[in-house]
Amino acid sequence: MIVGILDMERRMGERVPAEELNQKVAEYAAENSLPRQREVTEDDLSRVRATRADVFAKWDAVRPGDALEVPFEVAHANLRDEAAPSLHRSGAT
């Protein structure tokens, strides 16, 4: 849900305020009998947008045939012993 909202704002060129994002997430959770999640702050959104912009810039710099590895840390998750796949760029765009 949040990824879709961020992708929409990127396409439209208009940023969604944290309050509006939280409202949409809350509505979706209620409609689908899901528990409410913690609310996202403007600082949270700023960090996500900055990280996303950095990853997009790195991806744009990847030459066809090369790979982009995006390391990240997960505080609490069910981690498996297998390595995460790299994103490979083919010759097609």
C-alpha positions in Angstrom: 0.0 0.0 0.0 2.7 2.5 1.0 4.9 1.6 -1.9 2.0 2.2 -4.3 1.3 5.6 -2.8 4.9 6.6 -3.1 5.1 5.3 -6.7 1.9 7.3 -7.5 3.4 10.5 -6.0 6.6 10.0 -8.0 4.6 9.6 -11.2 2.4 12.6 -10.5 5.1 14.9 -9.1 3.1 15.7 -6.0 4.1 14.6 -2.5 1.5 13.0 -0.3 1.6 14.4 3.3 2.1 11.8 6.1 -1.3 12.6 7.5 -3.0 11.6 4.1 -0.8 8.5 3.8 -1.7 7.4 7.3 -5.4 7.9 6.6 -5.3 5.8 3.4 -3.4 3.0 5.2 -5.9 3.1 8.1 -8.8 3.0 5.7 -7.3 0.0 3.9 -6.6 -1.8 7.1 -10.2 -1.2 8.3 -11.7 -2.4 5.0 -9.6 -5.6 5.1 -9.9 -6.4 8.8 -6.2 -5.8 9.3 -4.6 -4.3 12.4 -3.6 -0.7 12.3 0.1 -0.1 11.9 2.1 2.7 13.5 1.7 6.0 11.9 4.4 7.3 9.5 5.8 10.8 10.3 7.0 13.4 7.9 10.6 12.6 9.0 9.9 8.9 8.1 8.7 9.9 4.7 11.7 12.2 4.1 14.1 9.4 4.9 12.3 6.9 2.7 12.2 9.4 -0.2 15.9 10.2 0.2 16.8 6.5 0.3 14.6 5.8 -2.7 16.2 8.6 -4.7 19.6 7.3 -3.9 18.8 3.8 -5.0 17.2 5.0 -8.2 20.3 7.1 -9.0 22.5 4.0 -8.4 20.2 1.9 -10.5 20.4 4.4 -13.4 24.2 4.2 -13.2 24.2 0.4 -13.6 25.5 -0.7 -17.0 23.7 -3.4 -18.9 25.0 -6.8 -17.7 26.1 -5.4 -14.3 24.2 -5.8 -11.0 23.2 -3.6 -8.2 23.3 -4.9 -4.7 21.2 -3.1 -2.2 22.2 -4.1 1.4 19.8 -3.5 4.2 19.4 -4.5 7.8 16.2 -6.0 9.2 15.8 -5.7 12.9 13.1 -8.3 13.4 12.3 -10.8 10.7 12.3 -14.5 9.8 15.6 -14.7 8.0 16.5 -17.7 5.9 20.1 -18.9 5.2 19.9 -18.1 1.5 21.4 -15.0 0.1 19.2 -12.2 -1.3 19.2 -12.0 -5.1 20.9 -9.1 -6.8 19.1 -7.1 -9.4 20.6 -7.6 -12.8 20.2 -5.1 -15.6 19.7 -6.6 -19.0 20.5 -4.8 -22.3 16.8 -3.9 -22.6 15.4 -0.7 -20.9 
